[in-house]
Amino acid sequence: MSGHSKWATTKRKKAAIDAKRGKVFTKLIKEITVAARQGGGDPDGNPRLRLVVDNAKAANMPMDNIERAIKKATGELEGAAYLELTYEGYGPGGVAILVESVTDNKNRTVAEIRHLFSKYGGALGETGSVAWMFERKGVISLPQQEKTEDEMMELVLEAGAENLELEEEYFEITTAPEDFENVRKTVINSGLNVENANLEWRAKNTVEASGETAEKLMKLIEMIEDNDDVQNVYANADFIDVE
């Protein structure tokens, strides 16, 4: 099994567990708050907010929660002031790691992230130390539903997608950032239920990770992801023969 597919499958399973814990709601509320504060509280006039709201609905977040987060961001209700921060570092085996966070206390967050890197065999780096190894991509994930792989491939490539992968009855569509919204709308307008859609960082090249190194790396990533301030973690690893 390829490392990319293994990690994509692992992340989906972890997302399902996080959803049950309610942790996914916390992350979405932070994203909604940041998006609304930056671009206004009207999803129709704020593409980033519209995307996050759609993802929140797909995760079955109650509309009351969504509206409350927007009102906190626009000042109608009292709420925390969040900052978006990105951390860069290396994990076991020299794997590059990018960490996206949303926090109301940057000193706390950087201390916690640095501690996790150190504890689990990595090292926090300087700004710019690994970001150049990644590029921005649109990523759309959805269950296979009634479309065959060939039918889905034709649909999304005509809309401007770069790639489509099918793994364990899940489609993952990759796009250039500028084509992301058009592809997302095409999929939704075709009657398919999108589980998640975001702009993410993808490694330009990967480093193989296997055996004990892979286990340590996955543990580090898991612990960073479990931090309350962390939204996303990206690594340029290709996990080989990981069960």
N, C-alpha and C positions, 0 to 999 in steps of 0.2 A: 504494500500500500504506500502510495506516495506520501511524503511528509506533509505537503500542502493539504491534501484531502484529509489526512489523519487529524491535523490540527483544526481544520474547518469543522470536522465532525465533533471533535472534542469541545470546541467553543460552543457549538449548537447545544450539546448536551448540558454544558455548564450554564448556558443562558436559560435553559428550561428550569434548572435547579434554582438559579438566581431569581427567576420569575416567581417561583413558589415562595421564596423567602421574602419577596417584596423588594429586593434590592434593585431590580431593574427599574421599578417605579422611581426610586430615589435618583438614579442616574438620569432618567428621562426628565424628571422635574428640574434638575439642574440644567440640562440642555435647553429645556423650554425657557427657563428664566434667563439664561445668557442670550438666547436667540431673540427673545422679546425685548430685552434691555438694549440690544444693539440695533435692532431693526424695526422696533415698534410691535405693538400687541395685536395687530391685525394680520392673521395668517395669509389673507388674500394679497396683501401688499408686502409680505415678508417671506420670501421663498425658503429661507432657512427655518423659520418658525413653522411654516406649513409642512415641511418635511418631518420635523420632530413631532408635530401634532399627529401626523399620519402614522408615524411609528408608535406613538403612544396609544393610539386607537387600536392598532394591530396587536399591541400587547395587552389589550383589554383594560387600559387605565380609564377610570371613570371620568366623565367630562368635568365634573366638579373639581377634581384634582388638577386637570389641565387648565381650567379657567382661573383657579386660585393661583397657580404658578405664574400665569401671565399677568394677573393683577399685581402680584408681588413685584414682578419685574418692572411694571410701568408705574409703580408707586401708589396704586390704589389701595394696596394692603402693605403692611410692614413685612419686610423680608430681608434675608441676608444678601450682602453684596458679594457676588462670586467673581473670581478671576479665572481665566483660562491659562493654564501653564503647561508647557511641554518639557519633559525631561529626557535626556539621552544617556545611554550607557552601554556597557558590555556585560553579557552573561557568560556562563561556562562555555568553553570552546571558542571564545572570541566572537560569539554571536551578537550582532548589533540589536539594541532594543530601544524603541521609542515609546514613551509613556505620555498619554494625554490626560490631563486632570482638570477638574473644576473645583476650586476651593475657596473658602472664606478666610483661610489662614495659611498663607504661602510658607511661612516659617515652619509651621507644623508639618505641612505636606512634604517639603523638601527633606526635612529631617527623617520622616518616616520612610520615604522612598530610598534615601541614601542608606538607611539601616537595612532595608530589605535586600538591596543589591549586595551589600557587604555580607550579610548573614547567609545568603544563599549562593555564594560563589561568583558574584559579579562585582562591578564597580561603576558608580555613577560618573558620567563624563561631563565635559564642558558643552555649552551650547554650540551646535554645529559639528560636534564630533562624529555623529553617525547619521544625521538627517539627510546628508547627501546620498546615502545609500538607498533611500526610499523615494517613491514618487506618488503623487496623489492620484487615486482612482475612484470612480464610482462603483459601488458594490451593491447588488440587489439580490436578496435571498428569498426563496419561496419554495413551498412544497411542490412536487411535480404536478399534482392535480390531474386534469384531463389531457394535458399536452404531452405528446411524445417528444423525445429529445430533438428529432429532426424538425418537428413543427415549431418548437420553441426556438431552435437555432435560426430558422428562417424569419420568425417574427422579430427577434431582437437584433439580428444583424442588419435587417432592413431599416430598423430604427436608429442604428448607429453604434450598437454595442461592439466591443472588441473581442469578447470571448464568452463562451458558455460552458460550464462544467456541470455534470450530473453526478452526485455522490449520495448514496443511500436515500434515493428518492427526493433529493433536494437539488434544485437548480441554483447555481450561483452565477450571476451575470456580472461581467466586468466592463466598465466603460471609461472613456476619457471624461474628465470633469465636465467639459463643456457639453457632452452628449448625455450626461447622467439623467437630467430631468426629462428629456424627451423619451429616453428608453423607459424610465420609470412610468411615465404617463401612458406609454404604449402598452406596457404590461398590464397596468391597472384597467385601462380602457378595453382590454381584450377579455375582461371578466375574471382575471386571476387575482388571488389574494396574496399580496406581498407581505412577507413576514417581517422583513427589515430592509431598509435602504439607507445607505450613508455614503459620504465621501470618506475614504479611508486611506491610510498609507500602506503601500505595497512595496516589498523589497525589489530592487532592480536585479539583484543577483542573490542567491541563497548560499548558505554554508551548511554542509551536512552535519547533522547531530544524531548520534546513535548511542546505544548502550547507556552507561552511567552518566555520560555528559548530557544526553537527551533527557534523562530522568531528572537530573539536577536543574536543567534549563526549564523544563515544564513546571517544576516545583516553584522556581523563582517567578515565572510568569503568573502562575496561579496565585501566589501570595501577593504580588503587586496588584493583580486584578481584584483581589479581595479587599484592598484598601478602599475605604469609603469615599476618598477624594478622586480616585482613578476612574476615568471613563473608558479608556481603551488602551491596550498594549499591543505593540507590533514588534515582530522579530524577523530577522532575515534568515530563519532556520528552515531547513528541509529535514523533517524528522524521519529517520530511516529505521524500519523494523521496530517500531514502538507499539506495544500492545495497549 
